[in-house]
Amino acid sequence: MIIATTSVQATTATAAAVTVPEVRGERPVKAQQILEAAGLKGEFKSANPGAVAGSIPNRGPGGGECVVATTDPAVGAKVAPGTVVTMTSSEPGSMAHPGHPC
């Protein structure tokens, strides 16, 4: 009599960590594209009381172009794929409101 046995090993697939790419200084739409290409999601948080929550900023109160100022998690952080990266923007080019949030 021959007895055959088999063993099955269960493995849990874990997704590799993704590094938050550098998007500071980028225009908001481009920054979101960079994050999406890295497998992350972008969201905007505005310190400007007149801004619509979650909307992509375009122009600042001084008429200058908005650019990404900060990210959370920070640039270079290792995070899980699909993590939401919260970005804030500022209007660095405006003479009337230098560094003013968009």
C-alpha positions in Angstrom: 0.0 0.0 0.0 1.3 3.4 -0.9 0.1 6.5 0.9 0.6 9.8 -0.9 0.6 13.0 1.0 0.7 16.6 -0.2 1.3 19.7 1.7 0.0 23.2 0.7 1.7 26.3 1.8 -0.4 29.4 2.0 1.3 32.6 1.2 -0.1 36.1 1.8 0.8 38.5 -1.0 1.8 41.8 0.3 2.0 44.8 -2.0 5.4 46.4 -2.2 5.7 49.8 -0.6 5.5 52.9 -2.9 7.7 55.9 -2.4 5.8 59.3 -2.3 7.3 61.1 -5.3 8.5 64.7 -5.4 5.6 66.9 -6.4 6.4 70.1 -4.6 6.6 73.0 -7.0 4.4 71.2 -9.5 1.1 72.6 -10.8 -1.8 70.7 -9.1 -3.0 68.7 -12.1 0.6 67.6 -13.0 1.1 66.6 -9.3 -2.0 64.4 -9.4 -0.8 62.7 -12.6 2.6 62.0 -11.0 1.0 60.5 -7.9 -1.4 58.4 -9.9 1.5 57.1 -12.1 3.2 56.0 -8.8 0.0 54.1 -7.8 -1.1 56.7 -5.2 -4.1 59.0 -5.0 -3.9 62.8 -4.6 -6.2 65.1 -2.6 -6.0 68.8 -2.0 -6.4 70.5 1.3 -6.6 74.3 1.2 -5.7 76.8 3.8 -7.6 79.4 1.8 -11.0 80.0 3.4 -12.6 80.8 0.0 -11.5 77.6 -1.7 -13.9 74.7 -2.4 -12.9 71.6 -0.4 -11.2 69.0 -2.4 -11.1 71.1 -5.6 -7.9 71.4 -7.6 -6.6 74.9 -7.1 -5.8 76.9 -10.2 -5.1 80.5 -9.4 -4.3 82.1 -6.1 -5.9 85.2 -4.6 -3.1 87.4 -6.2 -3.8 86.0 -9.6 -0.6 83.8 -9.6 -0.4 80.1 -10.4 -0.8 77.7 -7.6 1.8 75.1 -7.0 2.1 72.2 -4.5 3.8 73.4 -1.4 3.5 70.3 1.0 2.5 66.7 1.0 1.3 64.4 3.7 2.8 61.8 3.9 6.0 63.6 3.1 7.9 63.2 -0.1 10.2 60.1 0.1 7.9 58.3 2.6 7.2 54.6 1.9 3.5 53.9 1.8 1.1 51.2 0.6 -0.2 51.5 -3.0 -3.4 53.4 -3.2 -2.5 55.7 -0.2 -4.1 59.1 -0.4 -1.5 61.9 -0.4 -2.9 65.2 0.9 -1.4 68.2 -0.8 -1.5 71.9 0.1 -0.8 74.5 -2.5 0.6 78.1 -2.4 1.0 81.0 -4.8 4.7 81.6 -4.7 4.8 83.9 -7.8 2.4 86.5 -6.6 4.0 89.8 -5.6 0.8 90.8 -3.7 0.5 87.5 -1.8 3.9 85.6 -1.9 3.4 82.2 -0.4 -0.3 82.7 0.2 -2.3 79.5 0.2 -4.4 78.8 -2.8 
